[in-house]
Amino acid sequence: MEEGARSLVFRLLKRLFGKIAKEVLAKIEALSLEELEALALALLEFCAIADWEGWLQGQARREISRAEKVYNARA
């Protein structure tokens, strides 16, 4: 299922923006199924590849926040 979601995201990005940089593809490879699904929905609102970069930065901030909450709950 994860590979199908990843393939869909790759196709959507290519259709929206043409050729995709290798570093972008590598970052997509590292996404979880949950993140791929969120990205697929977010792609509907992207107008430029910069939107992808902003989404990815926001994703990283959410992961850090989630990790901090788990850590604090255990402390």
Buried (B, 14 or more C-beta within 10 A) or exposed (E): EEEEBBEBBBEBBEEBBEEBEEEBBEBBEEBEEEBBBBBBEBBEEBEEBEBBEEBBEEBEEEEEEEEEEEEEEEE
